[in-house]
Amino acid sequence: METLFYLRFHDFYVVLEEMFKKMTRIKLFALIALFCSGISFAQQGGGMWIPTELNEAEMKQMGMRISAQDIFNPNAPSIKDAIAHFGGGCTSEVISAQGLLLTNHHCGYSQIQSHSSVENDYLKNGFWAMNASEELPNKGLTATFIIDIKDVTDKILQGVTDDMDEEKRQEFVKSNIEIVSKNAVKEAHQDLFIRAFYKGNKYYQFITETFRDVRLVGAPPGGIGNFGMDTDNWSWPRHVGDFALFRIYADKNNKPAEYSPDNVPYTPKHFLPISIKGIEEGDFTFVFGFPGTTDEYLPATALEQVLATTNPNRIGIRDVALRILDSKMRQDNATRIKYASKYARISNAHKKWTGESLGLTKSNAVGLRKDYENEFTKRINANPEWKAEYGNLLKDFQELYNANDSYLIAEIYFDEAIYRNSETFRVALLMQNLLKAKNTPEFDGLKERYRNHLRGLYKDYDAALDQEVSLALIDLYKKNVPAQFLPENAININASTFRNSVLTGAQKINGVSILEDTDKAFENNEALVEALESDPLVQEIGLILKAYEEKVSPKYTAIQNQLAQLQRTYMKAQLEVFPDRKFFPDANSTLRVTYGKVDGYKPEDKPRYDAQTYLDGAVAKHIPGDYEFDMPEKLIELEKNKDYGIYGEGKRKKAKMPVNFIASNHTTGGNSGSPALDRDGNLIGLNFDRVWEGTMSDLHYDPTICRNIMVDARYILFIIDKFAGAGYLLEEMKIVK
């Protein structure tokens, strides 16, 4: 936890020494220990707060000048009216009175890709609509605003008692949610959902408004929007312009509507002014968005399992896959292009888990959690009622996590080695599902779905390379999965199995190779089923699947359910036992506010880096022709001439163009595209990533380590104006100079 005055220990010591010069060193350290103990639950930045329950006093103490009502007000325009859930997975924000929407380049990637062609490669070259008629519609893309949030806990938990079994409890909760939802007051075009918070100890109702006509306006080329790609991912310093522009359209009454050429740009209740004043270390910032998932209140034994079992096993499996892929991609350019996206997907989580473990270790997360639990135990032991209800919680956790360990290993290996990192094994699992559905009404629908999936998969499938990866992974599976969870007969998957499988294209099905003509291979149901039932790879994976479904999944799922119930009770206990601590709820893809300060960062075994990066640093990384670090020549020329317009820092030869900056805001997946706001509620940046070790913030937030990474708003405007020549877009924005 961050201390009350956001001071490093040395500064804290100096302050106290000035105050108590006459004290002995022993007395001074005793006072420090007492002071820190007394404020150990105070919050200073971080957190993922429900916007109706902000700690306004603390935010103002840290530098905020607006009010909590300015941030969230259901009855008047406020900042929340500019924040939209983008496509259900990212965040975006309205930055003009004409519904102009800002989000990350990687959040709009699929839309940019869908409009790209060989003739118009918008991913590589970028796209800019120079007028409204050139803006591109995107089928299925949505932007959802939160209209109101209400605590409905009493209504949802009505009739629920602590001694209820889980099944009965869920029946009550489900029934109450249906009743509350049915009776809620909202407009016809609005939607409603109710979500559990604090592990099911509280429930909140959300009224939403979803716009379904969202058009692409602009995106920088990949050499800006995706600069650094996998190498720089989860890293600092960064130099990427990870942004894209869209526009929300509405009907003539400014209400949500499906796409129509008659729709008009949406007029928002509020849009964000954009500040180009710049940032300095220590500046207050806050991030407003839709973070996905966190688990901040796990017991120490859970963090120990993450460090000892979960992350090492997942990392170890992906180590093997990545080494093989990397070796082949370096040898063959065609393979590098074909596997670039797959490699990035595997590497992304691998790098995240590695950084998470480093951060948890560096911050002594387990030790701090144990100290917290000692205080928890001390408090409940002093209260007979609490002791009777919560006295065995930590012991029960320990027993369940111990019982779960071997099942967890088997679960991880099935997920990582069989399902995620071998394309051929994953196809074999799909074919097992298809065989289970034979002679049922579901067969044809499932077959069509899988055929569509395989069409896309086989476009970038290298049978020989995937065989090498798969055989290495199955060796790990046989070696590391506890023997009691393996099939009764030995796993018999080798090179011969691949040579004799229709899934690899080595054998024909319906007279054709499934790689060359997936549609024809799936034409005749009888021939398809016969081929799959006799396929050695499908059958071997079927035996592994059977062992997993019978020996691992039921017990693992049962333990997870027990842990979830125990965690709900533990959360309830923490809320009661620590009334002196303000708890923020775990992220669950609902609207949240987090706040912190602009601050530099010192990674493990590296020097401390400043909080701001500049365009000259990007140019220093430039590698002509490289798929990660090739920059557009025009951008290099702008930097060479220091042609920054009004967006740079300094003057003449000392001028610099800001690109990215970092702060101690507590973010996670789903916060991509979230606005970074200053003390006055102006947009100063666009969130897109976290630092490597700071990825531990999903489990343990530490302001000395955790940093979110943002595109500087000045760089966004510079690219739109000076690089893209789309300065007309700036005319509809409110720019604070």
ZAMARGU-4260 file (C-alpha; in steps of 0.2 Angstrom, whole numbers, plus 5000, padded with zeros to 4 digits):
<rodrens>
0) 5000/5000/5000 | 5005/5018/4996 | 5009/5029/5011 | 4998/5044/5015 | 5009/5057/5009
5) 5016/5049/4994 | 5034/5050/5000 | 5049/5039/4997 | 5056/5032/5014 | 5071/5044/5013
10) 5061/5059/5011 | 5049/5054/5025 | 5064/5051/5036 | 5071/5068/5033 | 5054/5076/5037
15) 5053/5067/5053 | 5071/5071/5058 | 5068/5089/5055 | 5053/5088/5067 | 5061/5078/5080
20) 5079/5083/5080 | 5082/5079/5098 | 5075/5061/5097 | 5087/5047/5097 | 5088/5036/5082
25) 5079/5022/5091 | 5064/5033/5096 | 5063/5040/5078 | 5062/5023/5070 | 5049/5018/5083
30) 5039/5033/5078 | 5040/5029/5060 | 5035/5011/5063 | 5020/5017/5073 | 5015/5030/5060
35) 5016/5018/5045 | 5006/5005/5055 | 4993/5017/5059 | 4991/5022/5040 | 4994/5005/5032
40) 4976/5005/5025 | 4976/5023/5018 | 4974/5025/5000 | 4985/5037/4990 | 4982/5035/4971
45) 4979/5018/4962 | 4963/5008/4964 | 4949/5005/4952 | 4935/5016/4960 | 4916/5016/4955
50) 4914/5034/4949 | 4899/5036/4961 | 4910/5032/4976 | 4926/5042/4973 | 4937/5048/4987
55) 4936/5066/4982 | 4946/5073/4997 | 4961/5062/4993 | 4960/5066/4974 | 4960/5085/4978
60) 4974/5082/4991 | 4984/5075/4976 | 4980/5090/4965 | 4963/5088/4957 | 4954/5105/4955
65) 4937/5099/4948 | 4924/5090/4959 | 4917/5072/4960 | 4901/5079/4952 | 4911/5085/4937
70) 4917/5067/4934 | 4900/5058/4937 | 4883/5066/4938 | 4868/5056/4932 | 4857/5072/4931
75) 4869/5084/4922 | 4883/5084/4909 | 4899/5077/4916 | 4915/5069/4911 | 4907/5051/4911
80) 4896/5057/4896 | 4912/5057/4886 | 4918/5040/4890 | 4912/5025/4879 | 4915/5006/4880
85) 4922/5003/4863 | 4917/4987/4855 | 4914/4979/4872 | 4933/4977/4875 | 4942/4994/4875
90) 4938/5011/4881 | 4936/5027/4870 | 4931/5045/4873 | 4922/5059/4863 | 4934/5074/4859
95) 4922/5085/4849 | 4904/5092/4848 | 4902/5081/4832 | 4905/5064/4841 | 4923/5062/4836
100) 4929/5047/4846 | 4947/5043/4851 | 4954/5026/4855 | 4969/5015/4853 | 4976/5010/4836
105) 4976/4992/4843 | 4958/4993/4848 | 4952/4998/4831 | 4964/4986/4822 | 4951/4974/4816
110) 4941/4988/4809 | 4956/4996/4800 | 4961/4979/4794 | 4943/4975/4787 | 4944/4991/4776
115) 4962/4987/4770 | 4966/4979/4754 | 4982/4976/4743 | 4978/4992/4734 | 4973/5002/4750
120) 4984/4995/4764 | 4978/5005/4779 | 4987/4995/4792 | 5003/4999/4783 | 5000/5016/4776
125) 4986/5023/4787 | 4970/5031/4783 | 4962/5048/4785 | 4945/5053/4779 | 4947/5071/4773
130) 4928/5074/4774 | 4912/5066/4781 | 4908/5056/4765 | 4925/5047/4767 | 4922/5040/4784
135) 4920/5021/4784 | 4906/5012/4793 | 4910/4997/4803 | 4897/4983/4805 | 4894/4977/4823
140) 4905/4990/4831 | 4897/4999/4846 | 4900/5013/4858 | 4891/5012/4874 | 4889/5026/4887
145) 4885/5024/4905 | 4869/5034/4910 | 4867/5030/4928 | 4874/5018/4942 | 4864/5013/4957
150) 4868/5002/4972 | 4855/4989/4972 | 4863/4977/4984 | 4848/4976/4997 | 4836/4971/4983
155) 4847/4958/4975 | 4852/4950/4991 | 4834/4950/4998 | 4830/4933/5006 | 4849/4928/5005
160) 4856/4921/5021 | 4874/4916/5026 | 4869/4898/5029 | 4861/4895/5012 | 4870/4883/5001
165) 4877/4890/4985 | 4864/4883/4973 | 4850/4891/4983 | 4859/4907/4985 | 4862/4909/4966
170) 4843/4905/4963 | 4838/4919/4974 | 4851/4931/4966 | 4846/4927/4949 | 4827/4929/4953
175) 4830/4945/4962 | 4840/4952/4947 | 4826/4948/4935 | 4814/4957/4946 | 4824/4972/4948
180) 4828/4973/4930 | 4810/4971/4925 | 4805/4986/4936 | 4819/4998/4933 | 4815/5014/4925
185) 4824/5018/4909 | 4820/5025/4891 | 4815/5013/4877 | 4832/5015/4868 | 4842/5011/4884
190) 4848/4995/4891 | 4851/4989/4909 | 4863/4976/4917 | 4867/4972/4935 | 4884/4966/4940
195) 4891/4958/4956 | 4905/4968/4965 | 4916/4963/4980 | 4915/4945/4976 | 4896/4945/4976
200) 4894/4955/4992 | 4887/4970/4983 | 4877/4973/4967 | 4876/4988/4956 | 4864/4992/4942
205) 4870/5001/4926 | 4858/5010/4913 | 4867/5011/4897 | 4865/5019/4879 | 4873/5010/4865
210) 4877/5018/4848 | 4878/5006/4833 | 4884/5017/4819 | 4903/5020/4823 | 4913/5025/4808
215) 4932/5025/4805 | 4939/5043/4803 | 4958/5041/4804 | 4972/5030/4809 | 4991/5033/4808
220) 5002/5020/4798 | 5008/5005/4807 | 5026/5013/4808 | 5018/5025/4820 | 5002/5017/4827
225) 5011/5000/4830 | 5029/5006/4832 | 5040/4994/4842 | 5026/4980/4842 | 5031/4965/4851
230) 5049/4970/4856 | 5043/4986/4865 | 5027/4978/4872 | 5025/4980/4891 | 5041/4990/4891
235) 5047/5008/4895 | 5053/5019/4887 | 5040/5018/4873 | 5038/5028/4857 | 5022/5023/4849
240) 5007/5033/4842 | 4994/5020/4847 | 4978/5030/4843 | 4964/5030/4830 | 4949/5041/4827
245) 4931/5036/4824 | 4915/5045/4824 | 4898/5041/4832 | 4883/5043/4821 | 4865/5045/4828
250) 4847/5047/4820 | 4840/5064/4818 | 4834/5064/4836 | 4852/5061/4842 | 4847/5043/4848
255) 4856/5027/4844 | 4852/5019/4827 | 4858/5006/4815 | 4869/5012/4801 | 4860/5023/4789
260) 4867/5036/4776 | 4854/5047/4784 | 4862/5047/4801 | 4871/5062/4807 | 4886/5065/4819
265) 4881/5062/4837 | 4880/5077/4848 | 4887/5072/4865 | 4882/5079/4882 | 4900/5082/4885
270) 4916/5080/4876 | 4934/5081/4882 | 4945/5097/4880 | 4962/5093/4875 | 4977/5101/4884
275) 4993/5104/4875 | 5001/5113/4891 | 5012/5097/4894 | 5015/5087/4909 | 5028/5087/4923
280) 5034/5074/4935 | 5022/5074/4950 | 5007/5081/4941 | 4990/5073/4946 | 4982/5062/4933
285) 4967/5051/4932 | 4961/5038/4920 | 4943/5035/4916 | 4938/5018/4908 | 4932/5000/4908
290) 4946/4989/4916 | 4943/4971/4913 | 4948/4959/4927 | 4958/4960/4943 | 4960/4950/4959
295) 4967/4962/4972 | 4961/4953/4988 | 4968/4935/4987 | 4976/4928/5002 | 4995/4926/5003
300) 4994/4907/4999 | 4985/4912/4982 | 5000/4923/4977 | 5012/4910/4982 | 5004/4898/4970
305) 5005/4911/4956 | 5023/4913/4959 | 5027/4894/4962 | 5015/4885/4951 | 5004/4895/4939
310) 5016/4907/4931 | 5032/4896/4930 | 5022/4882/4922 | 5013/4894/4909 | 5030/4903/4905
315) 5039/4886/4904 | 5027/4879/4891 | 5027/4895/4881 | 5046/4896/4882 | 5047/4880/4872
320) 5035/4886/4859 | 5042/4903/4857 | 5060/4896/4854 | 5055/4885/4840 | 5044/4898/4832
325) 5058/4911/4834 | 5071/4900/4826 | 5061/4896/4811 | 5055/4914/4809 | 5073/4920/4809
330) 5078/4908/4795 | 5063/4911/4784 | 5055/4928/4779 | 5039/4920/4773 | 5037/4911/4790
335) 5041/4927/4799 | 5027/4936/4790 | 5015/4921/4792 | 5018/4919/4810 | 5020/4937/4816
340) 5003/4938/4824 | 5003/4921/4832 | 5020/4924/4839 | 5014/4940/4846 | 4999/4932/4854
345) 5010/4919/4863 | 5024/4931/4867 | 5012/4944/4874 | 5005/4933/4889 | 5022/4925/4891
350) 5030/4942/4894 | 5016/4948/4905 | 5017/4933/4917 | 5036/4935/4918 | 5034/4953/4922
355) 5020/4949/4935 | 5031/4937/4944 | 5046/4949/4944 | 5035/4963/4951 | 5027/4952/4964
360) 5044/4947/4970 | 5052/4964/4969 | 5037/4972/4979 | 5037/4958/4992 | 5019/4955/4989
365) 5017/4939/4998 | 5026/4946/5014 | 5015/4961/5014 | 4999/4950/5011 | 5005/4939/5026
370) 5007/4955/5037 | 4990/4960/5032 | 4983/4943/5037 | 4992/4944/5054 | 4982/4960/5057
375) 4966/4952/5051 | 4969/4937/5062 | 4973/4949/5077 | 4957/4959/5074 | 4945/4944/5072
380) 4953/4935/5088 | 4948/4951/5098 | 4930/4949/5093 | 4921/4933/5097 | 4908/4935/5084
385) 4920/4938/5070 | 4931/4924/5077 | 4916/4912/5076 | 4912/4917/5058 | 4929/4920/5051
390) 4942/4911/5062 | 4945/4897/5050 | 4945/4907/5033 | 4964/4907/5031 | 4966/4889/5036
395) 4953/4884/5024 | 4961/4894/5010 | 4978/4885/5013 | 4970/4868/5013 | 4960/4871/4997
400) 4975/4879/4988 | 4986/4864/4993 | 4973/4852/4987 | 4971/4862/4971 | 4990/4862/4966
405) 4991/4846/4956 | 4975/4849/4948 | 4981/4866/4943 | 4996/4859/4935 | 4986/4847/4925
410) 4974/4861/4920 | 4988/4873/4914 | 4996/4859/4904 | 4980/4855/4895 | 4976/4873/4892
415) 4993/4878/4886 | 5001/4863/4878 | 4985/4855/4870 | 4973/4869/4867 | 4982/4886/4865
420) 5000/4883/4858 | 4997/4869/4846 | 4986/4873/4831 | 4985/4855/4826 | 4980/4849/4844
425) 4967/4862/4845 | 4960/4857/4828 | 4959/4839/4835 | 4950/4845/4850 | 4937/4854/4839
430) 4935/4838/4829 | 4932/4828/4845 | 4918/4840/4849 | 4911/4837/4831 | 4911/4818/4833
435) 4902/4820/4850 | 4888/4829/4841 | 4886/4816/4827 | 4868/4810/4825 | 4862/4826/4834
440) 4853/4841/4827 | 4868/4852/4832 | 4880/4843/4820 | 4878/4853/4805 | 4879/4870/4813
445) 4894/4865/4823 | 4902/4858/4807 | 4899/4874/4798 | 4906/4884/4812 | 4922/4874/4813
450) 4924/4874/4794 | 4924/4893/4794 | 4937/4893/4808 | 4948/4881/4798 | 4947/4891/4783
455) 4955/4906/4792 | 4967/4895/4802 | 4974/4885/4787 | 4979/4901/4777 | 4993/4904/4789
460) 4997/4886/4794 | 5014/4878/4792 | 5011/4859/4796 | 5030/4855/4798 | 5033/4870/4810
465) 5017/4866/4820 | 5022/4848/4821 | 5039/4853/4829 | 5030/4864/4841 | 5017/4851/4845
470) 5029/4836/4848 | 5039/4847/4860 | 5023/4852/4869 | 5017/4834/4870 | 5034/4829/4878
475) 5032/4842/4891 | 5014/4836/4894 | 5020/4818/4897 | 5034/4823/4908 | 5026/4836/4919
480) 5007/4832/4921 | 5005/4821/4936 | 5004/4803/4931 | 4986/4800/4939 | 4979/4813/4926
485) 4986/4805/4910 | 4977/4792/4899 | 4978/4774/4905 | 4988/4769/4890 | 5004/4779/4886
490) 5002/4794/4875 | 5007/4789/4857 | 5009/4805/4848 | 5025/4806/4836 | 5030/4811/4819
495) 5021/4796/4812 | 5005/4802/4820 | 5006/4818/4810 | 5011/4810/4794 | 4995/4799/4795
500) 4982/4813/4800 | 4970/4822/4789 | 4972/4837/4800 | 4989/4841/4794 | 4985/4839/4776
505) 4996/4823/4774 | 4980/4812/4771 | 4965/4816/4761 | 4947/4817/4767 | 4933/4816/4754
510) 4946/4815/4741 | 4955/4831/4745 | 4968/4839/4757 | 4959/4848/4771 | 4973/4862/4769
515) 4970/4864/4750 | 4951/4863/4750 | 4943/4864/4767 | 4925/4866/4760 | 4926/4850/4750
520) 4934/4841/4764 | 4918/4845/4774 | 4905/4841/4761 | 4901/4823/4764 | 4896/4821/4783
525) 4898/4802/4782 | 4915/4802/4774 | 4920/4816/4786 | 4915/4807/4802 | 4923/4791/4796
530) 4939/4800/4792 | 4940/4808/4809 | 4935/4792/4819 | 4950/4783/4811 | 4962/4798/4812
535) 4977/4793/4824 | 4979/4811/4830 | 4961/4815/4833 | 4960/4798/4843 | 4976/4801/4853
540) 4970/4819/4857 | 4953/4811/4861 | 4961/4800/4874 | 4970/4815/4882 | 4953/4824/4882
545) 4944/4810/4890 | 4957/4808/4904 | 4956/4827/4907 | 4937/4828/4907 | 4936/4813/4919
550) 4951/4815/4931 | 4955/4834/4931 | 4941/4845/4926 | 4927/4840/4938 | 4939/4841/4953
555) 4947/4857/4947 | 4931/4865/4944 | 4924/4860/4961 | 4939/4867/4970 | 4938/4883/4960
560) 4919/4885/4965 | 4924/4882/4984 | 4938/4895/4982 | 4926/4907/4975 | 4913/4905/4989
565) 4927/4906/5002 | 4934/4922/4993 | 4916/4930/4994 | 4916/4927/5013 | 4934/4933/5015
570) 4929/4949/5005 | 4914/4951/5017 | 4926/4949/5032 | 4938/4961/5026 | 4925/4975/5023
575) 4919/4972/5041 | 4935/4969/5050 | 4944/4984/5042 | 4932/4999/5043 | 4947/5010/5043
580) 4952/5005/5026 | 4943/5010/5010 | 4942/4996/4998 | 4940/4998/4979 | 4931/4983/4970
585) 4940/4972/4958 | 4938/4976/4940 | 4924/4968/4930 | 4923/4978/4914 | 4912/4992/4922
590) 4916/5010/4922 | 4930/5015/4934 | 4941/5029/4939 | 4959/5027/4945 | 4971/5041/4949
595) 4990/5044/4952 | 5004/5055/4947 | 5016/5057/4933 | 5032/5048/4939 | 5047/5040/4931
600) 5052/5021/4932 | 5066/5010/4937 | 5065/4993/4930 | 5074/4978/4937 | 5093/4980/4934
605) 5091/4996/4923 | 5093/5014/4927 | 5079/5025/4931 | 5070/5032/4916 | 5061/5049/4915
610) 5042/5049/4914 | 5042/5057/4896 | 5049/5051/4879 | 5052/5061/4863 | 5052/5058/4845
615) 5071/5059/4843 | 5071/5043/4854 | 5059/5035/4841 | 5070/5040/4827 | 5085/5032/4836
620) 5076/5016/4836 | 5072/5017/4817 | 5077/5002/4807 | 5073/5004/4788 | 5063/4989/4782
625) 5060/4981/4799 | 5043/4976/4803 | 5043/4983/4820 | 5054/4998/4819 | 5052/5005/4802
630) 5046/5023/4803 | 5038/5034/4789 | 5051/5045/4780 | 5039/5060/4782 | 5040/5058/4801
635) 5059/5057/4801 | 5059/5072/4791 | 5048/5082/4803 | 5059/5077/4817 | 5075/5082/4807
640) 5068/5099/4804 | 5060/5100/4821 | 5044/5105/4812 | 5032/5102/4827 | 5020/5116/4825
645) 5012/5121/4842 | 5014/5104/4849 | 5033/5103/4854 | 5042/5107/4869 | 5056/5120/4870
650) 5062/5132/4856 | 5073/5130/4841 | 5088/5118/4842 | 5082/5112/4859 | 5064/5109/4854
655) 5057/5091/4856 | 5042/5082/4851 | 5034/5073/4866 | 5028/5055/4862 | 5023/5045/4877
660) 5023/5047/4896 | 5019/5036/4912 | 5011/5038/4928 | 5005/5028/4943 | 4987/5025/4938
665) 4981/5008/4941 | 4976/5000/4924 | 4973/4983/4916 | 4966/4976/4900 | 4950/4985/4895
670) 4958/5002/4900 | 4966/5002/4882 | 4960/5018/4874 | 4955/5026/4891 | 4958/5045/4893
675) 4972/5051/4904 | 4965/5067/4912 | 4973/5082/4921 | 4968/5090/4937 | 4955/5101/4927
680) 4948/5086/4918 | 4957/5090/4901 | 4963/5076/4890 | 4982/5075/4891 | 4985/5057/4885
685) 4978/5040/4879 | 4981/5025/4890 | 4988/5009/4880 | 4999/4999/4891 | 5008/4995/4907
690) 5027/4993/4912 | 5033/4975/4913 | 5034/4973/4932 | 5019/4983/4934 | 5008/4970/4927
695) 5007/4963/4944 | 4994/4976/4948 | 4981/4964/4943 | 4985/4955/4959 | 4995/4968/4969
700) 4996/4987/4966 | 5012/4996/4972 | 5014/5014/4967 | 5033/5012/4967 | 5033/4999/4953
705) 5016/5000/4944 | 5015/5012/4929 | 5003/5015/4915 | 5009/5020/4898 | 5000/5034/4888
710) 5002/5042/4871 | 5004/5061/4874 | 4990/5071/4868 | 5002/5083/4859 | 5009/5069/4849
715) 4991/5063/4844 | 4987/5081/4838 | 5005/5083/4829 | 5002/5067/4819 | 4984/5072/4814
720) 4990/5090/4809 | 5008/5090/4804 | 5010/5072/4798 | 4993/5067/4791 | 4987/5084/4785
725) 4970/5082/4793 | 4971/5098/4803 | 4953/5101/4799 | 4948/5088/4812 | 4957/5100/4825
730) 4944/5113/4821 | 4930/5103/4829 | 4941/5100/4845 | 4943/5111/4860 | 4962/5113/4862
735) 4968/5121/4879 | 4984/5130/4876
</rodrens>
